[in-house]
């Protein structure tokens, strides 16, 4: 089976995460995700230095790495060849 393509962009469309599979996201993960989004700008994926995220948000680099790993496990992020990609639109209330 092949993935459907968007009529506007011709890119493969991704399936949404079913509500039953959504996992809670911590404030630290929200902070890290926001920093990744800002760092990527308009790009779909790219290299995002964990040290830079940590320093800008007063976090330890290991905390950033754990947050990224957890979000990848929960299918919020994708890590491929060291590049990060935000897979889904994420809306959070804080």
SEFIZA-3560 file (N, C-alpha, C; in Angstrom, 3 decimals):
REM SEFIZA-3560
<numar><xx>0.848</xx><yy>-1.188</yy><zz>0.000</zz><atom>N</atom></numar>
<numar><xx>0.000</xx><yy>0.000</yy><zz>0.000</zz><atom>CA</atom></numar>
<numar><xx>0.885</xx><yy>1.240</yy><zz>0.000</zz><atom>C</atom></numar>
<numar><xx>0.529</xx><yy>2.172</yy><zz>-0.820</zz><atom>N</atom></numar>
<numar><xx>1.300</xx><yy>3.409</yy><zz>-0.881</zz><atom>CA</atom></numar>
<numar><xx>0.550</xx><yy>4.519</yy><zz>-0.155</zz><atom>C</atom></numar>
<numar><xx>1.307</xx><yy>5.454</yy><zz>0.374</zz><atom>N</atom></numar>
<numar><xx>0.698</xx><yy>6.583</yy><zz>1.097</zz><atom>CA</atom></numar>
<numar><xx>0.078</xx><yy>7.547</yy><zz>0.099</zz><atom>C</atom></numar>
<numar><xx>-1.019</xx><yy>8.160</yy><zz>0.487</zz><atom>N</atom></numar>
<numar><xx>-1.661</xx><yy>9.174</yy><zz>-0.356</zz><atom>CA</atom></numar>
<numar><xx>-0.756</xx><yy>10.392</yy><zz>-0.428</zz><atom>C</atom></numar>
<numar><xx>-0.877</xx><yy>11.126</yy><zz>-1.522</zz><atom>N</atom></numar>
<numar><xx>-0.094</xx><yy>12.349</yy><zz>-1.673</zz><atom>CA</atom></numar>
<numar><xx>-1.016</xx><yy>13.553</yy><zz>-1.587</zz><atom>C</atom></numar>
<numar><xx>-0.503</xx><yy>14.612</yy><zz>-0.998</zz><atom>N</atom></numar>
<numar><xx>-1.239</xx><yy>15.860</yy><zz>-0.886</zz><atom>CA</atom></numar>
<numar><xx>-1.457</xx><yy>16.439</yy><zz>-2.286</zz><atom>C</atom></numar>
<numar><xx>-2.667</xx><yy>16.921</yy><zz>-2.541</zz><atom>N</atom></numar>
<numar><xx>-2.953</xx><yy>17.519</yy><zz>-3.843</zz><atom>CA</atom></numar>
<numar><xx>-2.197</xx><yy>18.828</yy><zz>-4.025</zz><atom>C</atom></numar>
<numar><xx>-1.960</xx><yy>19.561</yy><zz>-2.950</zz><atom>N</atom></numar>
<numar><xx>-1.290</xx><yy>20.863</yy><zz>-3.043</zz><atom>CA</atom></numar>
<numar><xx>0.215</xx><yy>20.721</yy><zz>-3.241</zz><atom>C</atom></numar>
<numar><xx>0.859</xx><yy>19.858</yy><zz>-2.447</zz><atom>N</atom></numar>
<numar><xx>2.321</xx><yy>19.799</yy><zz>-2.457</zz><atom>CA</atom></numar>
<numar><xx>2.880</xx><yy>18.557</yy><zz>-3.131</zz><atom>C</atom></numar>
<numar><xx>2.076</xx><yy>17.530</yy><zz>-3.300</zz><atom>N</atom></numar>
<numar><xx>2.564</xx><yy>16.286</yy><zz>-3.869</zz><atom>CA</atom></numar>
<numar><xx>3.363</xx><yy>15.452</yy><zz>-2.888</zz><atom>C</atom></numar>
<numar><xx>3.472</xx><yy>15.923</yy><zz>-1.628</zz><atom>N</atom></numar>
<numar><xx>4.218</xx><yy>15.181</yy><zz>-0.611</zz><atom>CA</atom></numar>
<numar><xx>3.345</xx><yy>14.095</yy><zz>-0.010</zz><atom>C</atom></numar>
<numar><xx>4.003</xx><yy>13.048</yy><zz>0.487</zz><atom>N</atom></numar>
<numar><xx>3.262</xx><yy>11.987</yy><zz>1.162</zz><atom>CA</atom></numar>
<numar><xx>2.609</xx><yy>12.534</yy><zz>2.423</zz><atom>C</atom></numar>
<numar><xx>1.353</xx><yy>12.184</yy><zz>2.624</zz><atom>N</atom></numar>
<numar><xx>0.636</xx><yy>12.624</yy><zz>3.823</zz><atom>CA</atom></numar>
<numar><xx>0.916</xx><yy>11.631</yy><zz>4.947</zz><atom>C</atom></numar>
<numar><xx>1.040</xx><yy>12.138</yy><zz>6.154</zz><atom>N</atom></numar>
<numar><xx>1.287</xx><yy>11.283</yy><zz>7.310</zz><atom>CA</atom></numar>
<numar><xx>-0.014</xx><yy>11.033</yy><zz>8.034</zz><atom>C</atom></numar>
<numar><xx>-0.121</xx><yy>9.835</yy><zz>8.590</zz><atom>N</atom></numar>
<numar><xx>-1.306</xx><yy>9.517</yy><zz>9.376</zz><atom>CA</atom></numar>
<numar><xx>-1.199</xx><yy>10.188</yy><zz>10.738</zz><atom>C</atom></numar>
<numar><xx>-2.325</xx><yy>10.646</yy><zz>11.231</zz><atom>N</atom></numar>
<numar><xx>-2.358</xx><yy>11.255</yy><zz>12.566</zz><atom>CA</atom></numar>
<numar><xx>-2.226</xx><yy>10.160</yy><zz>13.617</zz><atom>C</atom></numar>
<numar><xx>-1.742</xx><yy>10.538</yy><zz>14.780</zz><atom>N</atom></numar>
<numar><xx>-1.671</xx><yy>9.597</yy><zz>15.898</zz><atom>CA</atom></numar>
<numar><xx>-3.087</xx><yy>9.450</yy><zz>16.458</zz><atom>C</atom></numar>
<numar><xx>-3.580</xx><yy>8.223</yy><zz>16.583</zz><atom>N</atom></numar>
<numar><xx>-4.910</xx><yy>8.044</yy><zz>17.184</zz><atom>CA</atom></numar>
<numar><xx>-4.935</xx><yy>8.597</yy><zz>18.612</zz><atom>C</atom></numar>
<numar><xx>-6.053</xx><yy>9.184</yy><zz>18.996</zz><atom>N</atom></numar>
<numar><xx>-6.192</xx><yy>9.780</yy><zz>20.323</zz><atom>CA</atom></numar>
<numar><xx>-5.830</xx><yy>8.777</yy><zz>21.420</zz><atom>C</atom></numar>
<numar><xx>-6.191</xx><yy>7.533</yy><zz>21.216</zz><atom>N</atom></numar>
<numar><xx>-5.912</xx><yy>6.503</yy><zz>22.229</zz><atom>CA</atom></numar>
<numar><xx>-4.415</xx><yy>6.281</yy><zz>22.435</zz><atom>C</atom></numar>
<numar><xx>-3.591</xx><yy>6.697</yy><zz>21.470</zz><atom>N</atom></numar>
<numar><xx>-2.147</xx><yy>6.504</yy><zz>21.566</zz><atom>CA</atom></numar>
<numar><xx>-1.391</xx><yy>7.757</yy><zz>21.990</zz><atom>C</atom></numar>
<numar><xx>-2.103</xx><yy>8.864</yy><zz>22.196</zz><atom>N</atom></numar>
<numar><xx>-1.434</xx><yy>10.093</yy><zz>22.617</zz><atom>CA</atom></numar>
<numar><xx>-0.870</xx><yy>9.941</yy><zz>24.024</zz><atom>C</atom></numar>
<numar><xx>0.318</xx><yy>10.447</yy><zz>24.226</zz><atom>N</atom></numar>
<numar><xx>0.978</xx><yy>10.400</yy><zz>25.530</zz><atom>CA</atom></numar>
<numar><xx>1.075</xx><yy>11.817</yy><zz>26.085</zz><atom>C</atom></numar>
<numar><xx>1.038</xx><yy>11.959</yy><zz>27.412</zz><atom>N</atom></numar>
<numar><xx>1.207</xx><yy>13.299</yy><zz>28.006</zz><atom>CA</atom></numar>
<numar><xx>2.587</xx><yy>13.859</yy><zz>27.658</zz><atom>C</atom></numar>
<numar><xx>2.668</xx><yy>15.169</yy><zz>27.572</zz><atom>N</atom></numar>
<numar><xx>3.934</xx><yy>15.835</yy><zz>27.283</zz><atom>CA</atom></numar>
<numar><xx>4.253</xx><yy>16.757</yy><zz>28.458</zz><atom>C</atom></numar>
<numar><xx>5.474</xx><yy>16.709</yy><zz>28.937</zz><atom>N</atom></numar>
<numar><xx>5.868</xx><yy>17.486</yy><zz>30.112</zz><atom>CA</atom></numar>
<numar><xx>6.209</xx><yy>18.921</yy><zz>29.712</zz><atom>C</atom></numar>
<numar><xx>6.303</xx><yy>19.785</yy><zz>30.713</zz><atom>N</atom></numar>
<numar><xx>6.688</xx><yy>21.175</yy><zz>30.445</zz><atom>CA</atom></numar>
<numar><xx>8.085</xx><yy>21.255</yy><zz>29.843</zz><atom>C</atom></numar>
<numar><xx>8.985</xx><yy>20.392</yy><zz>30.289</zz><atom>N</atom></numar>
<numar><xx>10.344</xx><yy>20.359</yy><zz>29.729</zz><atom>CA</atom></numar>
<numar><xx>10.293</xx><yy>19.970</yy><zz>28.261</zz><atom>C</atom></numar>
<numar><xx>9.492</xx><yy>18.969</yy><zz>27.923</zz><atom>N</atom></numar>
<numar><xx>9.362</xx><yy>18.547</yy><zz>26.528</zz><atom>CA</atom></numar>
<numar><xx>8.748</xx><yy>19.662</yy><zz>25.678</zz><atom>C</atom></numar>
<numar><xx>7.794</xx><yy>20.386</yy><zz>26.242</zz><atom>N</atom></numar>
<numar><xx>7.196</xx><yy>21.526</yy><zz>25.534</zz><atom>CA</atom></numar>
<numar><xx>8.273</xx><yy>22.568</yy><zz>25.243</zz><atom>C</atom></numar>
<numar><xx>9.094</xx><yy>22.857</yy><zz>26.225</zz><atom>N</atom></numar>
<numar><xx>10.176</xx><yy>23.830</yy><zz>26.068</zz><atom>CA</atom></numar>
<numar><xx>11.144</xx><yy>23.389</yy><zz>24.978</zz><atom>C</atom></numar>
<numar><xx>11.528</xx><yy>22.116</yy><zz>25.015</zz><atom>N</atom></numar>
<numar><xx>12.465</xx><yy>21.573</yy><zz>24.030</zz><atom>CA</atom></numar>
<numar><xx>11.827</xx><yy>21.569</yy><zz>22.637</zz><atom>C</atom></numar>
<numar><xx>10.576</xx><yy>21.164</yy><zz>22.544</zz><atom>N</atom></numar>
<numar><xx>9.880</xx><yy>21.130</yy><zz>21.261</zz><atom>CA</atom></numar>
<numar><xx>9.762</xx><yy>22.532</yy><zz>20.657</zz><atom>C</atom></numar>
<numar><xx>9.450</xx><yy>23.496</yy><zz>21.489</zz><atom>N</atom></numar>
<numar><xx>9.359</xx><yy>24.893</yy><zz>21.033</zz><atom>CA</atom></numar>
<numar><xx>10.726</xx><yy>25.359</yy><zz>20.504</zz><atom>C</atom></numar>
<numar><xx>11.781</xx><yy>25.028</yy><zz>21.223</zz><atom>N</atom></numar>
<numar><xx>13.129</xx><yy>25.426</yy><zz>20.796</zz><atom>CA</atom></numar>
<numar><xx>13.507</xx><yy>24.756</yy><zz>19.470</zz><atom>C</atom></numar>
<numar><xx>13.119</xx><yy>23.506</yy><zz>19.304</zz><atom>N</atom></numar>
<numar><xx>13.391</xx><yy>22.805</yy><zz>18.044</zz><atom>CA</atom></numar>
<numar><xx>12.644</xx><yy>23.484</yy><zz>16.903</zz><atom>C</atom></numar>
<numar><xx>11.368</xx><yy>23.790</yy><zz>17.130</zz><atom>N</atom></numar>
<numar><xx>10.556</xx><yy>24.441</yy><zz>16.094</zz><atom>CA</atom></numar>
<numar><xx>11.158</xx><yy>25.784</yy><zz>15.694</zz><atom>C</atom></numar>
<numar><xx>11.588</xx><yy>26.560</yy><zz>16.674</zz><atom>N</atom></numar>
<numar><xx>12.199</xx><yy>27.866</yy><zz>16.394</zz><atom>CA</atom></numar>
<numar><xx>13.494</xx><yy>27.677</yy><zz>15.615</zz><atom>C</atom></numar>
<numar><xx>14.283</xx><yy>26.698</yy><zz>16.035</zz><atom>N</atom></numar>
<numar><xx>15.569</xx><yy>26.438</yy><zz>15.396</zz><atom>CA</atom></numar>
<numar><xx>15.397</xx><yy>25.976</yy><zz>13.952</zz><atom>C</atom></numar>
<numar><xx>14.358</xx><yy>25.175</yy><zz>13.689</zz><atom>N</atom></numar>
<numar><xx>14.124</xx><yy>24.685</yy><zz>12.330</zz><atom>CA</atom></numar>
<numar><xx>13.589</xx><yy>25.780</yy><zz>11.416</zz><atom>C</atom></numar>
<numar><xx>12.903</xx><yy>26.766</yy><zz>12.011</zz><atom>N</atom></numar>
<numar><xx>12.314</xx><yy>27.818</yy><zz>11.184</zz><atom>CA</atom></numar>
<numar><xx>11.290</xx><yy>27.207</yy><zz>10.244</zz><atom>C</atom></numar>
<numar><xx>11.398</xx><yy>27.474</yy><zz>8.969</zz><atom>N</atom></numar>
<numar><xx>10.461</xx><yy>26.934</yy><zz>7.998</zz><atom>CA</atom></numar>
<numar><xx>10.885</xx><yy>25.607</yy><zz>7.403</zz><atom>C</atom></numar>
<numar><xx>12.055</xx><yy>25.111</yy><zz>7.822</zz><atom>N</atom></numar>
<numar><xx>12.544</xx><yy>23.844</yy><zz>7.263</zz><atom>CA</atom></numar>
<numar><xx>11.781</xx><yy>22.668</yy><zz>7.862</zz><atom>C</atom></numar>
<numar><xx>11.644</xx><yy>21.599</yy><zz>7.088</zz><atom>N</atom></numar>
<numar><xx>10.966</xx><yy>20.397</yy><zz>7.573</zz><atom>CA</atom></numar>
<numar><xx>11.817</xx><yy>19.660</yy><zz>8.599</zz><atom>C</atom></numar>
<numar><xx>13.124</xx><yy>19.584</yy><zz>8.341</zz><atom>N</atom></numar>
<numar><xx>14.008</xx><yy>18.889</yy><zz>9.272</zz><atom>CA</atom></numar>
<numar><xx>15.399</xx><yy>19.473</yy><zz>9.175</zz><atom>C</atom></numar>
<numar><xx>16.177</xx><yy>19.233</yy><zz>10.220</zz><atom>N</atom></numar>
<numar><xx>17.533</xx><yy>19.750</yy><zz>10.218</zz><atom>CA</atom></numar>
<numar><xx>18.260</xx><yy>19.404</yy><zz>11.504</zz><atom>C</atom></numar>
<numar><xx>19.526</xx><yy>19.772</yy><zz>11.545</zz><atom>N</atom></numar>
<numar><xx>20.340</xx><yy>19.538</yy><zz>12.729</zz><atom>CA</atom></numar>
<numar><xx>20.013</xx><yy>20.611</yy><zz>13.757</zz><atom>C</atom></numar>
<numar><xx>19.746</xx><yy>20.190</yy><zz>14.973</zz><atom>N</atom></numar>
<numar><xx>19.438</xx><yy>21.117</yy><zz>16.059</zz><atom>CA</atom></numar>
<numar><xx>20.388</xx><yy>20.788</yy><zz>17.220</zz><atom>C</atom></numar>
<numar><xx>21.324</xx><yy>21.686</yy><zz>17.521</zz><atom>N</atom></numar>
<numar><xx>22.302</xx><yy>21.412</yy><zz>18.576</zz><atom>CA</atom></numar>
<numar><xx>21.659</xx><yy>21.368</yy><zz>19.966</zz><atom>C</atom></numar>
<numar><xx>21.786</xx><yy>20.223</yy><zz>20.632</zz><atom>N</atom></numar>
<numar><xx>21.221</xx><yy>20.058</yy><zz>21.970</zz><atom>CA</atom></numar>
<numar><xx>21.841</xx><yy>21.049</yy><zz>22.945</zz><atom>C</atom></numar>
<numar><xx>23.148</xx><yy>21.321</yy><zz>22.784</zz><atom>N</atom></numar>
<numar><xx>23.823</xx><yy>22.270</yy><zz>23.686</zz><atom>CA</atom></numar>
<numar><xx>23.189</xx><yy>23.655</yy><zz>23.589</zz><atom>C</atom></numar>
<numar><xx>22.846</xx><yy>24.062</yy><zz>22.381</zz><atom>N</atom></numar>
<numar><xx>22.239</xx><yy>25.378</yy><zz>22.166</zz><atom>CA</atom></numar>
<numar><xx>20.857</xx><yy>25.444</yy><zz>22.819</zz><atom>C</atom></numar>
<numar><xx>20.057</xx><yy>24.392</yy><zz>22.659</zz><atom>N</atom></numar>
<numar><xx>18.733</xx><yy>24.343</yy><zz>23.289</zz><atom>CA</atom></numar>
<numar><xx>18.886</xx><yy>24.393</yy><zz>24.801</zz><atom>C</atom></numar>
<numar><xx>19.825</xx><yy>23.611</yy><zz>25.323</zz><atom>N</atom></numar>
<numar><xx>20.045</xx><yy>23.542</yy><zz>26.767</zz><atom>CA</atom></numar>
<numar><xx>20.439</xx><yy>24.905</yy><zz>27.323</zz><atom>C</atom></numar>
<numar><xx>21.407</xx><yy>25.544</yy><zz>26.690</zz><atom>N</atom></numar>
<numar><xx>21.898</xx><yy>26.833</yy><zz>27.188</zz><atom>CA</atom></numar>
<numar><xx>20.806</xx><yy>27.905</yy><zz>27.121</zz><atom>C</atom></numar>
<numar><xx>20.055</xx><yy>27.940</yy><zz>26.016</zz><atom>N</atom></numar>
<numar><xx>19.028</xx><yy>28.965</yy><zz>25.832</zz><atom>CA</atom></numar>
<numar><xx>17.863</xx><yy>28.809</yy><zz>26.803</zz><atom>C</atom></numar>
<numar><xx>17.657</xx><yy>27.600</yy><zz>27.297</zz><atom>N</atom></numar>
<numar><xx>16.509</xx><yy>27.339</yy><zz>28.167</zz><atom>CA</atom></numar>
<numar><xx>16.910</xx><yy>26.945</yy><zz>29.578</zz><atom>C</atom></numar>
<numar><xx>18.188</xx><yy>27.154</yy><zz>29.915</zz><atom>N</atom></numar>
<numar><xx>18.696</xx><yy>26.855</yy><zz>31.252</zz><atom>CA</atom></numar>
<numar><xx>18.422</xx><yy>25.405</yy><zz>31.651</zz><atom>C</atom></numar>
<numar><xx>18.716</xx><yy>24.494</yy><zz>30.712</zz><atom>N</atom></numar>
<numar><xx>18.542</xx><yy>23.061</yy><zz>30.951</zz><atom>CA</atom></numar>
<numar><xx>19.886</xx><yy>22.370</yy><zz>30.796</zz><atom>C</atom></numar>
<numar><xx>19.985</xx><yy>21.179</yy><zz>31.335</zz><atom>N</atom></numar>
<numar><xx>21.154</xx><yy>20.345</yy><zz>31.139</zz><atom>CA</atom></numar>
<numar><xx>21.037</xx><yy>19.663</yy><zz>29.778</zz><atom>C</atom></numar>
<numar><xx>22.150</xx><yy>19.491</yy><zz>29.080</zz><atom>N</atom></numar>
<numar><xx>22.127</xx><yy>18.861</yy><zz>27.766</zz><atom>CA</atom></numar>
<numar><xx>21.508</xx><yy>17.466</yy><zz>27.820</zz><atom>C</atom></numar>
<numar><xx>21.797</xx><yy>16.709</yy><zz>28.873</zz><atom>N</atom></numar>
<numar><xx>21.237</xx><yy>15.357</yy><zz>29.017</zz><atom>CA</atom></numar>
<numar><xx>19.716</xx><yy>15.393</yy><zz>29.140</zz><atom>C</atom></numar>
<numar><xx>19.178</xx><yy>16.421</yy><zz>29.781</zz><atom>N</atom></numar>
<numar><xx>17.721</xx><yy>16.577</yy><zz>29.907</zz><atom>CA</atom></numar>
<numar><xx>17.119</xx><yy>16.798</yy><zz>28.517</zz><atom>C</atom></numar>
<numar><xx>17.789</xx><yy>17.625</yy><zz>27.712</zz><atom>N</atom></numar>
<numar><xx>17.320</xx><yy>17.872</yy><zz>26.342</zz><atom>CA</atom></numar>
<numar><xx>17.353</xx><yy>16.575</yy><zz>25.538</zz><atom>C</atom></numar>
<numar><xx>18.443</xx><yy>15.834</yy><zz>25.632</zz><atom>N</atom></numar>
<numar><xx>18.573</xx><yy>14.577</yy><zz>24.885</zz><atom>CA</atom></numar>
<numar><xx>17.489</xx><yy>13.574</yy><zz>25.289</zz><atom>C</atom></numar>
<numar><xx>17.209</xx><yy>13.475</yy><zz>26.592</zz><atom>N</atom></numar>
<numar><xx>16.153</xx><yy>12.549</yy><zz>27.055</zz><atom>CA</atom></numar>
<numar><xx>14.782</xx><yy>12.976</yy><zz>26.550</zz><atom>C</atom></numar>
<numar><xx>14.521</xx><yy>14.287</yy><zz>26.560</zz><atom>N</atom></numar>
<numar><xx>13.235</xx><yy>14.797</yy><zz>26.074</zz><atom>CA</atom></numar>
<numar><xx>13.065</xx><yy>14.485</yy><zz>24.586</zz><atom>C</atom></numar>
<numar><xx>14.112</xx><yy>14.690</yy><zz>23.805</zz><atom>N</atom></numar>
<numar><xx>14.060</xx><yy>14.399</yy><zz>22.369</zz><atom>CA</atom></numar>
<numar><xx>13.819</xx><yy>12.905</yy><zz>22.145</zz><atom>C</atom></numar>
<numar><xx>14.550</xx><yy>12.073</yy><zz>22.881</zz><atom>N</atom></numar>
<numar><xx>14.394</xx><yy>10.618</yy><zz>22.735</zz><atom>CA</atom></numar>
<numar><xx>12.967</xx><yy>10.178</yy><zz>23.078</zz><atom>C</atom></numar>
<numar><xx>12.409</xx><yy>10.733</yy><zz>24.151</zz><atom>N</atom></numar>
<numar><xx>11.047</xx><yy>10.377</yy><zz>24.559</zz><atom>CA</atom></numar>
<numar><xx>10.026</xx><yy>10.833</yy><zz>23.518</zz><atom>C</atom></numar>
<numar><xx>10.205</xx><yy>12.048</yy><zz>22.996</zz><atom>N</atom></numar>
<numar><xx>9.261</xx><yy>12.534</yy><zz>21.987</zz><atom>CA</atom></numar>
<numar><xx>9.373</xx><yy>11.737</yy><zz>20.686</zz><atom>C</atom></numar>
<numar><xx>10.559</xx><yy>11.247</yy><zz>20.375</zz><atom>N</atom></numar>
<numar><xx>10.716</xx><yy>10.383</yy><zz>19.199</zz><atom>CA</atom></numar>
<numar><xx>9.998</xx><yy>9.048</yy><zz>19.437</zz><atom>C</atom></numar>
<numar><xx>10.134</xx><yy>8.515</yy><zz>20.630</zz><atom>N</atom></numar>
<numar><xx>9.448</xx><yy>7.260</yy><zz>20.972</zz><atom>CA</atom></numar>
<numar><xx>7.929</xx><yy>7.424</yy><zz>20.887</zz><atom>C</atom></numar>
<numar><xx>7.438</xx><yy>8.602</yy><zz>21.271</zz><atom>N</atom></numar>
<numar><xx>6.000</xx><yy>8.876</yy><zz>21.264</zz><atom>CA</atom></numar>
<numar><xx>5.511</xx><yy>9.435</yy><zz>19.919</zz><atom>C</atom></numar>
<numar><xx>6.385</xx><yy>9.415</yy><zz>18.917</zz><atom>N</atom></numar>
<numar><xx>6.070</xx><yy>9.803</yy><zz>17.540</zz><atom>CA</atom></numar>
<numar><xx>5.693</xx><yy>11.271</yy><zz>17.369</zz><atom>C</atom></numar>
<numar><xx>6.245</xx><yy>12.116</yy><zz>18.219</zz><atom>N</atom></numar>
<numar><xx>6.082</xx><yy>13.563</yy><zz>18.047</zz><atom>CA</atom></numar>
<numar><xx>7.217</xx><yy>14.074</yy><zz>17.157</zz><atom>C</atom></numar>
<numar><xx>8.398</xx><yy>13.515</yy><zz>17.362</zz><atom>N</atom></numar>
<numar><xx>9.581</xx><yy>13.845</yy><zz>16.575</zz><atom>CA</atom></numar>
<numar><xx>10.070</xx><yy>12.616</yy><zz>15.829</zz><atom>C</atom></numar>
<numar><xx>10.832</xx><yy>12.869</yy><zz>14.776</zz><atom>N</atom></numar>
<numar><xx>11.524</xx><yy>11.799</yy><zz>14.071</zz><atom>CA</atom></numar>
<numar><xx>12.993</xx><yy>12.177</yy><zz>14.038</zz><atom>C</atom></numar>
<numar><xx>13.851</xx><yy>11.216</yy><zz>14.341</zz><atom>N</atom></numar>
<numar><xx>15.294</xx><yy>11.437</yy><zz>14.276</zz><atom>CA</atom></numar>
<numar><xx>15.827</xx><yy>10.553</yy><zz>13.158</zz><atom>C</atom></numar>
<numar><xx>16.438</xx><yy>11.187</yy><zz>12.164</zz><atom>N</atom></numar>
<numar><xx>16.984</xx><yy>10.430</yy><zz>11.038</zz><atom>CA</atom></numar>
<numar><xx>18.315</xx><yy>11.035</yy><zz>10.642</zz><atom>C</atom></numar>
<numar><xx>19.369</xx><yy>10.244</yy><zz>10.695</zz><atom>N</atom></numar>
<numar><xx>20.725</xx><yy>10.710</yy><zz>10.374</zz><atom>CA</atom></numar>
<numar><xx>21.106</xx><yy>11.947</yy><zz>11.184</zz><atom>C</atom></numar>
<numar><xx>20.669</xx><yy>11.996</yy><zz>12.440</zz><atom>N</atom></numar>
<numar><xx>20.992</xx><yy>13.109</yy><zz>13.315</zz><atom>CA</atom></numar>
<numar><xx>20.113</xx><yy>14.330</yy><zz>13.128</zz><atom>C</atom></numar>
<numar><xx>19.239</xx><yy>14.302</yy><zz>12.126</zz><atom>N</atom></numar>
<numar><xx>18.343</xx><yy>15.424</yy><zz>11.876</zz><atom>CA</atom></numar>
<numar><xx>17.013</xx><yy>15.199</yy><zz>12.586</zz><atom>C</atom></numar>
<numar><xx>16.430</xx><yy>16.279</yy><zz>13.093</zz><atom>N</atom></numar>
<numar><xx>15.142</xx><yy>16.211</yy><zz>13.775</zz><atom>CA</atom></numar>
<numar><xx>14.045</xx><yy>16.729</yy><zz>12.865</zz><atom>C</atom></numar>
<numar><xx>12.883</xx><yy>16.095</yy><zz>12.964</zz><atom>N</atom></numar>
<numar><xx>11.706</xx><yy>16.524</yy><zz>12.214</zz><atom>CA</atom></numar>
<numar><xx>10.504</xx><yy>16.444</yy><zz>13.149</zz><atom>C</atom></numar>
<numar><xx>9.718</xx><yy>17.500</yy><zz>13.197</zz><atom>N</atom></numar>
<numar><xx>8.478</xx><yy>17.481</yy><zz>13.980</zz><atom>CA</atom></numar>
<numar><xx>7.423</xx><yy>16.849</yy><zz>13.088</zz><atom>C</atom></numar>
<numar><xx>6.884</xx><yy>15.716</yy><zz>13.535</zz><atom>N</atom></numar>
<numar><xx>5.993</xx><yy>14.926</yy><zz>12.689</zz><atom>CA</atom></numar>
<numar><xx>4.558</xx><yy>15.416</yy><zz>12.659</zz><atom>C</atom></numar>
<numar><xx>4.103</xx><yy>16.024</yy><zz>13.722</zz><atom>N</atom></numar>
<numar><xx>2.697</xx><yy>16.375</yy><zz>13.821</zz><atom>CA</atom></numar>
<numar><xx>2.549</xx><yy>17.786</yy><zz>14.390</zz><atom>C</atom></numar>
<numar><xx>1.422</xx><yy>18.379</yy><zz>14.095</zz><atom>N</atom></numar>
<numar><xx>1.100</xx><yy>19.641</yy><zz>14.736</zz><atom>CA</atom></numar>
<numar><xx>0.810</xx><yy>19.326</yy><zz>16.197</zz><atom>C</atom></numar>
<numar><xx>1.403</xx><yy>20.070</yy><zz>17.092</zz><atom>N</atom></numar>
<numar><xx>1.232</xx><yy>19.834</yy><zz>18.512</zz><atom>CA</atom></numar>
<numar><xx>0.665</xx><yy>21.096</yy><zz>19.141</zz><atom>C</atom></numar>
<numar><xx>-0.450</xx><yy>20.952</yy><zz>19.815</zz><atom>N</atom></numar>
<numar><xx>-1.067</xx><yy>22.075</yy><zz>20.504</zz><atom>CA</atom></numar>
<numar><xx>-1.044</xx><yy>21.788</yy><zz>21.990</zz><atom>C</atom></numar>
<numar><xx>-0.500</xx><yy>22.724</yy><zz>22.762</zz><atom>N</atom></numar>
<numar><xx>-0.400</xx><yy>22.509</yy><zz>24.200</zz><atom>CA</atom></numar>
<numar><xx>-0.966</xx><yy>23.709</yy><zz>24.941</zz><atom>C</atom></numar>
<numar><xx>-1.549</xx><yy>23.456</yy><zz>26.091</zz><atom>N</atom></numar>
<numar><xx>-2.018</xx><yy>24.521</yy><zz>26.970</zz><atom>CA</atom></numar>
<numar><xx>-1.167</xx><yy>24.494</yy><zz>28.220</zz><atom>C</atom></numar>
<numar><xx>-0.620</xx><yy>25.652</yy><zz>28.578</zz><atom>N</atom></numar>
<numar><xx>0.212</xx><yy>25.721</yy><zz>29.790</zz><atom>CA</atom></numar>
<numar><xx>-0.263</xx><yy>26.825</yy><zz>30.682</zz><atom>C</atom></numar>
//
